[in-house]
Amino acid sequence: MSELPDKLFFRIGEVAELVGVEPHVLRYWETEFKLRPQRSTAGQRLYRRQEVGRFLKVRQLLHEEGYTIAGARKALAEAAGEVAAKQTVGVEMDALRDALRRVRRLRASMIALAADMSG
């Protein structure tokens, strides 16, 4: 992103020119890739450098590498570590289910032991 002008925010026309697509394509990509630019008081979209970089990556995936929208979305998610986070949550859920099974077995054993002691 070093070729980007030294600015905090970019308007949609500037971003379209930098990325090499029409503004309506950027608006479509916003919906597909969950980008939510800030708005000026006049309602114009204002993109940060990070968002411009993401648009550049989307363009590379779609136009140069031949990804579909879904494939590009998945590639971006993997790059951002979202897939790894979901896998970690899945592993944690498995561990919690296993712990719950052990607690239930222990509880059943304690109930049986209490019944044996009282009777």
Secondary structure as GFF3:
##gff-version 3
##sequence-region A 1 119
A	DSSP	beta_strand	9	11	.	.	.	ID=ss1
A	DSSP	alpha_helix	12	19	.	.	.	ID=ss2
A	DSSP	alpha_helix	23	32	.	.	.	ID=ss3
A	DSSP	beta_strand	38	39	.	.	.	ID=ss4
A	DSSP	beta_strand	45	48	.	.	.	ID=ss5
A	DSSP	alpha_helix	49	59	.	.	.	ID=ss6
A	DSSP	pi_helix	60	64	.	.	.	ID=ss7
A	DSSP	alpha_helix	69	80	.	.	.	ID=ss8
A	DSSP	alpha_helix	82	118	.	.	.	ID=ss9
###
